Amino acid sequence: MAVAPRPWQVSPSRPQKSRPLKVVEFKVRSLPARPEQPSTTPLVQTLRISKQVTQWVAIAAVTTAMGLYAGKAYYQKGWSEAFSHLLQLQDYEADLIATSASLGEFFQHQAEQPTAGLVAPTPAHSVYVKTPAQVSLPAAPQDTLPHVREQSPIGY
């Protein structure tokens, strides 16, 4: 059984002499005209029209479904971002309350020390401001937000 030689065992072939290129001319001929089709029956025309209408209805249905899904996803994303912002603000509020309480406690301990130089509160050390004869307050804004029970669900 003969075995083909490996590529590195074959000696390189000699370069061949260049031959002049032949110019090939293609002859183009026109296609035969499409034969006239006999007139289609009304049933075939009705089927063709119903197929086209069905295709457009399907495209419209898919486009509508995708649009509704995208709108719902966008709405949920916005709601999620707003809710995470609310949680962040609640965390900041809790931090501020804790800081305020610790500062109040710090000042209370500092005031109890005799080296602080603070005096006990007495009426002689108080500042009194006279009340004005008449106080006019702006009208309270009307609450236009619906009650929680009247709102639709915020998210799922």
C-alpha positions, 0 to 999 in steps of 0.5 A, spaced: 500 500 500 502 506 497 502 512 502 502 519 500 508 523 501 508 528 507 508 536 505 515 537 508 518 530 504 516 533 497 521 538 493 518 544 491 515 545 484 519 549 479 515 555 477 512 555 471 512 559 465 507 565 465 502 564 460 498 570 456 491 570 459 485 569 455 480 574 455 473 570 456 467 574 453 460 572 456 454 573 451 448 575 455 442 574 453 435 576 456 431 571 459 424 569 456 418 573 458 414 570 463 408 567 460 401 570 462 398 566 468 391 565 467 386 569 471 386 566 478 379 564 481 376 568 486 377 563 492 385 564 490 384 571 491 380 571 497 385 566 500 391 571 498 388 577 501 386 573 507 393 571 508 396 578 507 391 581 512 393 575 517 400 577 516 399 584 518 395 582 524 400 578 527 406 583 526 401 588 529 400 583 535 407 582 536 409 589 536 404 591 541 405 585 545 413 587 545 411 595 546 407 593 552 412 589 555 417 594 554 413 599 557 412 595 563 419 593 564 421 601 564 415 602 569 418 597 573 425 599 573 423 607 574 419 604 580 425 600 583 430 606 582 425 610 586 424 605 591 431 604 592 432 612 593 426 612 598 430 606 602 437 610 602 433 616 604 430 612 610 437 610 612 440 617 611 434 619 616 436 614 621 443 616 621 441 623 622 437 621 628 442 617 631 447 622 630 442 628 633 441 623 639 449 622 640 450 629 640 445 631 644 447 626 649 454 629 648 452 636 650 448 634 656 454 630 659 459 636 657 454 641 660 454 637 667 461 638 668 463 644 672 469 646 668 464 647 662 463 654 665 455 653 664 450 656 668 443 653 671 437 656 667 434 661 671 429 666 669 434 672 669 438 668 664 432 667 659 430 672 653 423 673 652 420 676 645 414 679 645 408 676 641 405 680 635 398 682 636 396 678 630 399 673 626 397 671 619 399 664 616 398 662 609 393 658 607 394 650 607 395 647 601 389 642 599 392 635 599 390 632 592 393 625 592 388 620 592 388 615 598 392 609 598 386 605 598 384 608 591 390 607 588 392 602 583 398 597 585 404 600 585 408 594 583 408 587 583 
